[in-house]
Amino acid sequence: MDNLVKRAQKRDADAFTELMQSQMQNMYKAARALLRNDEDVADVISDTILTCWEKLEQLKKAEFFRTWMTRILINKCKDMLREKKKLYPLEEAGEVPDSFREYENIEWLETMKSLDEKYRLIMILYYVNGLKTAEIAEVLHMPAGTVRTRLSRGRSQITSVYETKTGGER
């Protein structure tokens, strides 16, 4: 991946396209964890890709591309959530119709929705995107110890949700 990043920094459009395609699934999963519908996710991903292309030369070390790109994506998601909150008060926002969920793991999404946002994002970045705690700490601008604590508390919340659903059986 470092080679692709370096080629893309030299404005090789094919290398940049290949790089972004290799990260598309990770971007989708991270954005979907924060946003409610696929249209918003698509908007945020396209904004992220555009920003990455425009600012790629500012990336100092190619090995940090994924962390850098994820930070941009999360910031774009948070910007969109702020805008939506201004437009639609939270209680007026409806649920996403089931027809939009046909290819998603609904149980996984419901479990993730039950987590506090500060735990949900870290769980997604760790388990879905495969980032290490140090990388998550860098992306979220927080100490690695805080990331590990939130990861642990998120696991505890998931365990509690699971035990509630199954009546405490294991």
N, C-alpha and C positions, 0 to 999 in steps of 0.2 A: 504494500500500500504506500509506503514512503516514496517509492519510485514514481507512482502515479501522482502523488501530491507534488513532487518536485517538477514533474513534467507539466502539470496543470498550472503551477506557479509561473511557468514560462509561457503561459497562455495557450497551451495545447488543449484545444476544445475537446478532442476525442478522449484524452486522458481524464479531463474533468468530468465528462459524461460517464465514463466507466467508473470513476471514483464515486460519483453521486449514486449511480445505480447500485453499487456495492453497499451503500449505506441506506438505501431506500427503506428496507424493511425495519431497520433500527429506528429511523426517523419516524416512520408511521407508528410504530408501537409506542414510542415515547410521547409523540404528540397525541395519540389516541387516549393515552392514560390521563392526559390533562384536559382534552377537549371533548365535547359531547357528540359531535357529528363529523362525518367524513368530509363534508364540504369545507368545514373549518380546518380540518387536518390537511386537506389538499392545499388550501390557501397558505397555511403556515409553512408547509414543506416547500412550496414554490418560492415563497419569500425567503426562506432559509437558503435555498439553492442560489437564488439571485445574489443574496448578500455574500455567500461564500465565494461566488465568482468575482464579485466586485472587490472583495477585501482579502482574497487569498494571498496576495503578496505580503500582507501584514503578518501572516503566520510565520513565526521565526523558526520553529522546529517542526519538520514534517511528521515526526512520530506523534505529535500532539493534535493532529488534524481532527481525529474523531472526537476528542474532548472539546476542542474549539468549536466544531460544527454543532455538537450537542448543546453547548452553552447558547449558541445563536438560536437554535431551535426552541429551547426552553424560554428564552427571552421573548421570542416571537409569540409563543403560546400565551405567556403571561400578558403581553400587550393585547392580544386578542381578547383574553378573558376580561381585562380591564375595560376595553371598549364595549364588549357585550353587556357587562354589568351596568354601564352607563345607559345603554339602549334599552335593555330589558331587565327590570328588577328580577332578582333570583326566583321569587315565588311565581312569577308569570311564565318562566321558561318551562316548556313542556318536556316530557320524556321523548326520546328518539323512538319513532315507530319501530315495531318488531321487524318490518320489512327491510329496514336498514341493517339489521343484526344477523341476517340469515347465515353469514359465513364467519361469524365471530364466535368465540367461546364465551357464551353469556355468563356462565358460572364464574369464570375467571374475571370478567369485567365487573360483575356484581360484587365479587370479593374485593377487587381493587377499589371500587367506589365506596365500600364500607370503611376503608382506611382513611385516616386523616391525610390531607394532601402532603404534609411534610414527610410522612412515611411512604405514601404511595409512589411519589416520584423517585425516591431512593430505591424502593423495591423494583420498580420498572427498570431503572438504569442498571441495577446490579444483576437481576435475574433475567431480564429480557434482552437488554443491550449488552450485557456481559462486561460492563465496566468494573474495574477494581475500586475498592473504597477510596484509594488515594486519587484516582481519576475523578470519581464522583465529587470528592471534596474540592478538587480544583474547579470542576464545572460549576458547582453550586457556591463556590467561595465560602467554604466553611471548614473547620478543622476535621481531620480524618476521624478523630475520636467521636465527634458529633455524628458523622455518617454511620459509624459502627453502632452507636447507641440507637439511632433511628432505625437502622436495619434490624436490630434486635427487637425493638419495640414494635416495629411493623410485623415481624414474624409472630410476636406474641398476640397482636391484634388478629392476625389471620387465624391463629390457633383458637382464639376465643370465638371468632365467627364460626369456624368449622365445628367446634364443640357445641355451640348453640344450635346449629343446624342439625347435628346428629344426636342431640340429646346427651352429649358428654361421652358417647361411646367412641372407642378407638379401635 
